[in-house]
């Protein structure tokens, strides 16, 4: 049997499987099985009103999860799936309230990872899958990160190697006009607007999707933010044991950010000083994750 065979058997039995995606590893369960989905919340220690994203095999499956498909959602799905984009749409009647946190919307995406796409096609349904870590902590970008965080609480880890993007998907709320970018990711807001040929708004209103809380993605160490390397060095002068995280390449910065925060925790580093990248493209997502990590302490 292959690893996908093993993962499939666990999911069909109502178990939890850590799945690789192009963004981060997810903690997956059958989205139509309420007991399995509740176990995700219990393992992650996640608030019950914090909704989950449903992962699908392809765009055609949207009709099984959305009561209607707004035009912006159809355009974005056609252009970006499989890929690091989650679309918030009106939920179909059969979608479990435990998946949506009791809301009238559901987040859907088709991930761009060959192992997980194979798993989804063979599974034949949706997989509810938040990041495979304890709630509020640093997301996992390798199978070892999942094992270190969740241990025996996850039934099977489908190892697909390091995640090539390293930060969670962009989330676009397609139930409002104009659409809102609720969480920045690898597909920036200006690209979303270009695809829709219309403006999009930043997040507004109450938290209604993963990653919208002010504090999130947090390591145990303290995170301080700097606008440039000079400021980072000035901050380190007052905290000589602090380490500086910086990278001129936003793609590499995103790929390695969570791993570097985890490594700092593993070595007992007390303070990390992170240099914010320019607020352009992928830089928006990196700034979002660092700002929320810094807000925790």
For each residue, the residues with C-beta under 8 A, 3 or more apart:
1: 5 6
2: 5 6
3: 6 7 115 158 159
4: 7 8 115 118 119 122 158
5: 1 2 8 9
6: 1 2 3 9 10 156
7: 3 4 10 11 17 19 119 156 158
8: 4 5 11 12 119 122 123
9: 5 6 12 13
10: 6 7 13 15 16 17 155 156
11: 7 8 14 15 17 28 29 30 119 123 127
12: 8 9 30 123
13: 9 10
14: 11 29 30 33 35 36
15: 10 11 29 36 155 156
16: 10 27 28 29 36 39 40 43 153 154 155 156
17: 7 10 11 27 28 29 119 154 155 156 157 158
18: 25 26 27 28 132 140 143 146 150 154 156 157 158
19: 7 25 26 27 28 55 111 113 115 116 119 127 129 132 158 160
20: 25 113 115 116 143 158 159 160 161 163
21: 24 25 26 55 111 112 113 116 163
22: 83 84 111 112 113 163 164 165
23: 84 111 163 165 166 167 168 169 185 186
24: 21 131 132 139 140 141 163 166 167 168 258
25: 18 19 20 21 131 132 139 140 141 142 143 145 146 163
26: 18 19 21 53 55 111 127 129 130 131 132
27: 16 17 18 19 40 43 44 129 130 131 132 133 146 150 154
28: 11 16 17 18 19 55 127 128 129
29: 11 14 15 16 17 33 36 37 39 40 127 128 129
30: 11 12 14 33 36 37 123 125 126 127 128
31: 37 52 54 95 96 99 125 126 127 128
32: 94 96 125 126
33: 14 29 30 36 37
34: 37 38 96 98
35: 14 38 39
36: 14 15 16 29 30 33 39 40
37: 29 30 31 33 34 40 41 52 96 98 99 128
38: 34 35 41 42 98
39: 16 29 35 36 42 43
40: 16 27 29 36 37 43 44 46 52 128 129 130
41: 37 38 44 45 46 47 48 98
42: 38 39 45
43: 16 27 39 40 150 153 154
44: 27 40 41 130 133 134 135
45: 41 42 134 135
46: 40 41 50 130 135
47: 41 50 135
48: 41 98 101
49: 101 102
50: 46 47 101 135 207 210
51: 99 100 101 103 105 106 107 208 209 210
52: 31 37 40 99 100 101 107 128 129 130 210
53: 26 86 107 108 109 128 129 130 169 210
54: 31 65 95 99 106 107 108 109 126 127 128 129
55: 19 21 26 28 109 110 111 116 120 126 127 128 129
56: 59 61 62 65 108 109 110 120 126
57: 61 110 117 120 121 123 124
58: 61 81 82 110 121
59: 56 62 77 78 81 110
60: 63
61: 56 57 58 64 65 110 126
62: 56 59 65 66 69 73 77 89 108
63: 60 66 69
64: 61 92 94 126
65: 54 56 61 62 89 91 92 95 106 108 126
66: 62 63 69 73 89 90 91 92 106 108
67: 90 91 92 93
68: 89 90
69: 62 63 66 73 74 89
70: 73 74 89 90 174 175
71: 74 75
72: 75 76 172 174 179 196
73: 62 66 69 70 76 77 87 89 172 174
74: 69 70 71 77 78
75: 71 72 78 79 195 196
76: 72 73 79 80 85 87 172 174 192 195 196
77: 59 62 73 74 80 81 85 87 110
78: 59 74 75 81
79: 75 76 195
80: 76 77 83 84 85 187 195
81: 58 59 77 78 85 109 110
82: 58 110 111 112 117
83: 22 80 110 112 186 187
84: 22 23 80 109 112 165 168 169 170 185 186 187
85: 76 77 80 81 109 169 170 171 172 185 187
86: 53 107 108 109 169 170 171 172 183 209
87: 73 76 77 107 108 109 171 172 174
88: 105 106 107 171 172 173 174 175 182 208 209
89: 62 65 66 68 69 70 73 105 106 108 174 175
90: 66 67 68 70 104 105 106 175
91: 65 66 67 95 100 103 104 105 106
92: 64 65 66 67 95 106
93: 67
94: 32 64
95: 31 54 65 91 92 99 100 106
96: 31 32 34 37 99 100
97: 100 101 102
98: 34 37 38 41 48 101
99: 31 37 51 52 54 95 96 106 128
100: 51 52 91 95 96 97 103 104 105 106
101: 48 49 50 51 52 97 98
102: 49 97
103: 51 91 100 106 208
104: 90 91 100
105: 51 88 89 90 91 100 173 175 208
106: 51 54 65 66 88 89 90 91 92 95 99 100 103
107: 51 52 53 54 86 87 88 171 209 210
108: 53 54 56 62 65 66 86 87 89 126
109: 53 54 55 56 81 84 85 86 87 169
110: 55 56 57 58 59 61 77 81 82 83 117 120
111: 19 21 22 23 26 55 82 116 117 120
112: 21 22 82 83 84 117
113: 19 20 21 22 116 117 160
114: 117 118 160
115: 3 4 19 20 118 119 158 160
116: 19 20 21 55 111 113 119 120 158 160
117: 57 82 110 111 112 113 114 120 121
118: 4 114 115 121 122
119: 4 7 8 11 17 19 115 116 122 123 127 158
120: 55 56 57 110 111 116 117 123 127
121: 57 58 117 118 124
122: 4 8 118 119
123: 8 11 12 30 57 119 120 127
124: 57 121
125: 30 31 32
126: 30 31 32 54 55 56 61 64 65 108
127: 11 19 26 28 29 30 31 54 55 119 120 123
128: 28 29 30 31 37 40 52 53 54 55 99
129: 19 26 27 28 29 40 52 53 54 55 132
130: 26 27 40 44 46 52 53 210
131: 24 25 26 27 139 140 168 210
132: 18 19 24 25 26 27 129 140 145 146 149 150 154
133: 27 44 137 138 139 140 145 146 149 150
134: 44 45 137 149 150
135: 44 45 46 47 50
136: 213 215 216 217 218 296
137: 133 134 149 217 218 219
138: 133 217 218 219 258 261 262 265 293
139: 24 25 131 133 167 168 217 258
140: 18 24 25 131 132 133 143 145 146 149 258
141: 24 25 145 162 163 166 255 258 259
142: 25 145 146 161 162 163 259
143: 18 20 25 140 146 147 157 158 159 160 161
144: 147 148
145: 25 132 133 140 141 142 148 149 258 259 262
146: 18 25 27 132 133 140 142 143 149 150 154 157
147: 143 144 150 151 154 157
148: 144 145 151 262
149: 132 133 134 137 140 145 146
150: 18 27 43 132 133 134 146 147 153 154
151: 147 148 154
152:
153: 16 43 150
154: 16 17 18 27 43 132 146 147 150 151 157
155: 10 15 16 17
156: 6 7 10 15 16 17 18
157: 17 18 143 146 147 154
158: 3 4 7 17 18 19 20 115 116 119 143
159: 3 20 143
160: 19 20 113 114 115 116 143
161: 20 142 143
162: 141 142 255
163: 20 21 22 23 24 25 141 142 166 255
164: 22 255
165: 22 23 84 185 186 254 255
166: 23 24 141 163 254 255 256 257 258 259
167: 23 24 139 185 186 254 257 258 282 285 286 289
168: 23 24 84 131 139 183 185 210 211 285
169: 23 53 84 85 86 109 183 185 186 187
170: 84 85 86 181 183 184 185 186 187 188 192 285
171: 85 86 87 88 107 181 182 183 185 209 210 211
172: 72 73 76 85 86 87 88 179 180 181 182 192 200
173: 88 105 176 179 180 181 182 208 209
174: 70 72 73 76 87 88 89 179
175: 70 88 89 90 105
176: 173 179 180 201
177:
178: 198 199 200 201
179: 72 172 173 174 176 192 196 200 201
180: 172 173 176 200 201 202 203 204
181: 170 171 172 173 184 189 192 200 201 202 203
182: 88 171 172 173 203 208 209 211 212
183: 86 168 169 170 171 203 209 210 211 212 288
184: 170 181 188 189 284 285 287 288
185: 23 84 85 165 167 168 169 170 171 285
186: 23 83 84 165 167 169 170 254 282 285
187: 80 83 84 85 169 170 191 192
188: 170 184 191 192 280 281 282 284 285
189: 181 184 192 193 200 202 284
190: 193 194
191: 187 188 194 195
192: 76 170 172 179 181 187 188 189 195 196 200
193: 189 190 196 197 198 199 200
194: 190 191 197
195: 75 76 79 80 191 192
196: 72 75 76 179 192 193 200
197: 193 194
198: 178 193
199: 178 193
200: 172 178 179 180 181 189 192 193 196
201: 176 178 179 180 181 204
202: 180 181 189
203: 180 181 182 183 212
204: 180 201
205: 208
206:
207: 50 212 213
208: 51 88 103 105 173 182 205 212
209: 51 86 88 107 171 173 182 183 212
210: 50 51 52 53 107 130 131 168 171 183
211: 168 171 182 183 216 217 288 292
212: 182 183 203 207 208 209
213: 136 207 216 292
214: 292 295
215: 136 218 292 295 296
216: 136 211 213 289 292 293 296
217: 136 137 138 139 211 258 289 292 293
218: 136 137 138 215 223 292 293 296 297
219: 137 138 223 261 262 264 265 272 293
220: 265
221: 261 264 265 269 270 271 272
222: 270 271 272 297
223: 218 219 261 271 272 274 290 293 294 296 297
224: 235 239 242 271 272 273 274 294
225: 273 274 276 290 291 294
226: 229 231 232 234 235 244 273 274 275 276
227: 231 275 276
228: 231 232 275
229: 226 232 233 244 246 275
230: 233 234
231: 226 227 228 234 235 275
232: 226 228 229 235 236 244 246 273 274 275
233: 229 230 236 237 244
234: 226 230 231 237 238
235: 224 226 231 232 238 239 242 273
236: 232 233 239 240 242 244 273
237: 233 234 240
238: 234 235
239: 224 235 236 242 270 271 273
240: 236 237
241: 269 270 271
242: 224 235 236 239 269 270 271 272 273
243: 264 269 271 272 273
244: 226 229 232 233 236 272 273 274 275
245: 257 260 261 272 273 274 275
246: 229 232 274 275
247: 250 252 253 256 277
248:
249: 252 253
250: 247 253 254 277 278 280 281 282 283 286
251: 254 255 282
252: 247 249 255 256
253: 247 249 250 256 257 277 282 286
254: 165 166 167 186 250 251 257 282 285 286
255: 141 162 163 164 165 166 251 252
256: 166 247 252 253 259 260
257: 166 167 245 253 254 260 261 286 289 290
258: 24 138 139 140 141 145 166 167 217 261 262 289
259: 141 142 145 166 256 262 263
260: 245 256 257 263 264 272
261: 138 219 221 223 245 257 258 264 265 272 293
262: 138 145 148 219 258 259 265 266
263: 259 260 266 267
264: 219 221 243 260 261 267 269 272
265: 138 219 220 221 261 262 268 269
266: 262 263
267: 263 264
268: 265
269: 221 241 242 243 264 265 272
270: 221 222 239 241 242
271: 221 222 223 224 239 241 242 243
272: 219 221 222 223 224 242 243 244 245 260 261 264 269
273: 224 225 226 232 235 236 239 242 243 244 245
274: 223 224 225 226 232 244 245 246 290 293 294
275: 226 227 228 229 231 232 244 245 246
276: 225 226 227 283 286 287 290
277: 247 250 253 280 282 283 286 287
278: 250 283
279: 283 284 287
280: 188 250 277 283 284
281: 188 250 284
282: 167 186 188 250 251 253 254 277 285 286
283: 250 276 277 278 279 280 286 287
284: 184 188 189 279 280 281 287 288
285: 167 168 170 184 185 186 188 254 282 288 289
286: 167 250 253 254 257 276 277 282 283 289 290
287: 184 276 277 279 283 284 290 291
288: 183 184 211 284 285 291 292
289: 167 216 217 257 258 285 286 292 293
290: 223 225 257 274 276 286 287 293 294
291: 225 287 288 294 295
292: 211 213 214 215 216 217 218 288 289 295 296
293: 138 216 217 218 219 223 261 274 289 290 296
294: 223 224 225 274 290 291 297
295: 214 215 291 292
296: 136 215 216 218 223 292 293
297: 218 222 223 294
